[in-house]
Amino acid sequence: TPHSCRGTTYTCTPKECETNSQCDGSGGCNGIPSNQGTPCTADSLSCTNDQCDGAGRCTHPVRTGECLIDFKCFGGGVSNPDNSCQYCAGANQTQWTNFPAGNTCNDNDPCTKNDKCDLAAVCKGTLDVALPGCKCSNDSECTVPGATHCNKTLGQCVECLQDADCASGATCSATC
């Protein structure tokens, strides 16, 4: 609406998230904020509500049960595409939440089985040297009872029966 302030006529036009704008008496305009929750310009993110905050600003809060992480939207319960030991928890909307240790995951290693998340949200599996092309490189990969040592030459987990089976090359004993 045209207003006259100090003899100069001008128009105050409400901005987004304002219902009205009035002459302030000194050449400016005072906006009247829209109600909180009034729709406003979309931010193109599917997981946000584009709404006025009741103070004249357009805001984009993350919807309940969804996540906005690194400027990408994820639904509640969706796993992190870069770490299968993390997921979108609606209560923690801006960063990944770790699955509990022991949760099933996929470490993307075709030579492992029984993949589980650890306390640091790292997915680790047990080496399966029976799979084609899969070989051990150290004793820590050999966890099957009766085959707890890595014969690095063969790339196989073995029971320490002879000196050549010892990963360290030392003389075999019960503890190898």
Buried (B, 14 or more C-beta within 10 A) or exposed (E): EEBEBEEEEEEBEBBEBBEBBBBEEEEEBEBEBBEEEBEBEEEEBEBBBBBBBBEBBBBBEBBEBBBBBEEEBBEBEEBBEEBBBBBBBBEEBEEBBBBEEEBEBEBEBEBBBEBBBBEEBBBBBBBBBEEEEBBBEEBEBBEEEEBBBBBBEEBBBBBBEEEEBBBEEEEBEEEB
